[in-house]
Amino acid sequence: MELVERPRRLRRTAVLRDMVRETRLHPRQLIQPLFLSEGDRVEPIGSLPGISRWPVASIGEEARRLAGLGIGGVLLFGIPRDKDPLGASADAPDGVVQRGIRAIREAVGSGLVVITDVCLCEYTDHGHCGILRDGEVLNDETVERLTRIAVSHARAGADVVAPSDMMDGRVGAIREALDDAGYTGIPILSYAVKYASAFYGPFRDAAQSTPAFGDRRGAQMDPANAREALREAALDVEQGADMIMVKPGLPYLDIVRLLRESFNVPIAAYHVSGEYAMVKAAEAKGWIDGRAVMLESLLGLRRAGADMIITYAAAEAAGWLREQG
């Protein structure tokens, strides 16, 4: 008798499909980005449906909601009232992120992993990620500022610092600064592979960080390059990165897989604002099942090798996953 392969046998019932499922998505693997403002009210963000800018006075309440959903953590972005060429408020003890960290800690204790974005683009009046001279971002001068920002976040109570600027050498400098300040236990989640992507538009609207001139291609990676991703990730791991990130997520699933096969550190994928907003826009038109598409997208990132996913859909997805049991 000829042997007939019948893979469908393992798909016949929901229980059987669940039993043999290769990849699982859990709320603890999801990280919710939060925008902290110095305003006095919650401001919905038009380009990111369901996402708002949160005043520090209200962030504790939102943190309690997120912790109750069982998500793993939050990634904080600060939007100061006043911006200047040096981003002076980024490392201020009473800066918007520093106060936000303390408010979240007071509200939920260790119930959420608090990760902070370490960069200058939200704090500078020109919108670039570092210190400028004659229109060019200065690498080493920027790195020195980033070390102070990272230490200030650790001092305020952050669990993880996440440099997103793409300056050369910043991971090693931040590791040294944290250690020298006594924060040897604070891990670094490096935006190791961050592409100069067209998918960031809604974020720049939300964070009010669109460059006043030029672009960020001189710092961020060319979307055409894969081998460079290995080089960037290797440099960051050698310098002390405890975790590495690929940003954006879905257009770079090959990069997530490449890093997963090359490094034995946790890998994060950032399901960025444009990816999220497109699903929401198509859902509003009635063209797709937004819930199904969002969950499938996040599962794809996990299947490619991401241990954790930063996504604006974290809260929604956690609720959906809980409903599924």
Buried (B, 14 or more C-beta within 10 A) or exposed (E): EEEEEEEEEEEEEEEEEEEEEEEEBEBEBBBBBBBBBBBEEBBEBEBBBEBBBBBBEBBBEBBBBBBEBBBBBBBBBBBBEEBEEBBBBBBBEEBBBBBBBBBBBEBBEEBBBBBBBBBBBBBBEBBBBBBBEEEEBBBEBBBEBBBBBBBBBBBBBBBBBBBBBBBBEBBBBBBEBBEEBEBEEBBBBBBBBBBBBEBBBBBBBBBBBEBEEBEBEEBBBEBEBEEBBBEBBBBBBEBBBBBBBBBBBBBBBEBBBBBBEEBEBBBBBBBBBBBBBBBBBBBEEEEBEBBEBBBEBBBBBBBBBBEBBBBBBBBBBBBBBEEEE
